[in-house]
Amino acid sequence: MEPNAHPVSKAGDRNSLCPHYDGCLDYAVDHRWQCWDCSECPHKLEKQALSQAPIVKDENPLYYLPPSILREISHWVN
């Protein structure tokens, strides 16, 4: 995560076009945040060029999770 980025653990708005978005997303996942927000970040209005944004080639991507994570989240689904 970029050193000056400042994601906050609360529901709110995120800037998915920010060049630091991936790092902040990783940070939020590492800290097991249910949601996060960019409102207090100095980069909240930055936007990367769309040509730099990740491209999803499959509109329905399939993600595989390790069994340890599946066991941990199974109670959410049932």
Secondary structure, 3 states (H helix, E strand, C coil): CCCCCCCECCCCCCCCCCCCHHHHHHHHHHCCCCCCECCCCCCCCCCCCHHHCCCCCCCCCCCCCCHHHHHHHHHHHC
